[in-house]
């Protein structure tokens, strides 16, 4: 398995973390994993919603020292 692509959106408020994640997903293959770093607590809600829209999966949400680490996997629907 390859390492997840890191998307750093710390310090940005909604909707920027989700928009950066969506942009990073563009052109990636099905099964690719991305990890979003975000300090906005709304990312905990926005990212699962985004993944539902694009057919992806939230693999895990962790929080350490106020930083959310959300790992997602791209589904079979191409983002673009």
Number of C-alpha atoms within 10 A of each C-alpha: 6 6 9 14 16 16 22 16 22 16 12 12 15 15 13 16 25 24 15 14 22 17 14 16 23 12 10 15 15 15 14 17 23 22 22 26 22 26 22 19 14 15 25 17 10 16 24 18 15 18 18 13 10 16 15 23 18 19 13 11 16 12 14 7 6 12 17 22 21 22 21 25 21 22 18 12 12 15 18 9
